[in-house]
């Protein structure tokens, strides 16, 4: 891979990260879910467990009492492929102790 290609890949990954952040900040969970593939995984803040995106969204919806269909969408491009392949994960650096479910229990009003 050339240096130019590596830079282009990094820019694309950062743009996707910005999309994730914006969707969460706007509480647009349908948009957030659409940025992942069914087999996509995301480590929550270096936590002790890797979740699929569907698991994260289902747990969130349970916590807030919401119901929405979760449709698998395969995202194109190198950045999406990198996420599918786990490039965003660092299980060897799982320093967090709190699970996603524990985080939701603390943050989402009952």
VENUR-V358198 format. One record per residue. N is the residue number from 1. RES is the residue in one letter. PSI is psi in whole degrees, 0 to 359 (NA if undefined). OMEGA is omega in whole degrees, 0 to 359 (* if undefined). Layout:
# VENUR-V358198
n res psi omega
N RES PSI OMEGA
N RES PSI OMEGA
This chain:
# VENUR-V358198
n res psi omega
1 X 133 181
2 X 162 177
3 X 321 180
4 X 318 178
5 X 320 178
6 X 319 178
7 X 316 179
8 X 318 178
9 X 317 180
10 X 318 179
11 X 317 180
12 X 319 178
13 X 317 179
14 X 323 177
15 X 319 178
16 X 320 177
17 X 320 177
18 X 321 177
19 X 317 178
20 X 309 184
21 X 314 181
22 X 317 180
23 X 318 179
24 X 314 181
25 X 327 179
26 X 358 182
27 X 37 178
28 X 80 188
29 X 334 174
30 X 315 178
31 X 316 178
32 X 311 181
33 X 326 182
34 X 345 181
35 X 354 183
36 X 163 171
37 X 163 180
38 X 325 181
39 X 6 178
40 X 150 179
41 X 153 182
42 X 124 176
43 X 125 183
44 X 108 175
45 X 41 178
46 X 29 184
47 X 180 187
48 X 356 185
49 X 145 173
50 X 129 179
51 X 151 167
52 X 160 179
53 X 320 179
54 X 319 178
55 X 318 179
56 X 313 183
57 X 317 179
58 X 318 179
59 X 319 178
60 X 313 181
61 X 321 175
62 X 317 183
63 X 323 182
64 X 2 180
65 X 26 182
66 X 160 176
67 X 122 177
68 X 145 174
69 X 146 176
70 X 111 184
71 X 129 178
72 X 129 178
73 X 122 179
74 X 115 181
75 X 136 180
76 X 168 172
77 X 164 182
78 X 321 181
79 X 316 179
80 X 320 178
81 X 319 179
82 X 319 177
83 X 316 178
84 X 324 181
85 X 359 176
86 X 17 181
87 X 339 180
88 X 1 182
89 X 150 177
90 X 65 184
91 X 336 178
92 X 351 179
93 X 36 181
94 X 86 184
95 X 342 180
96 X 151 180
97 X 341 186
98 X 135 178
99 X 169 177
100 X 319 180
101 X 320 177
102 X 319 178
103 X 312 180
104 X 318 180
105 X 325 180
106 X 328 190
107 X 333 185
108 X 122 180
109 X 141 181
110 X NA *
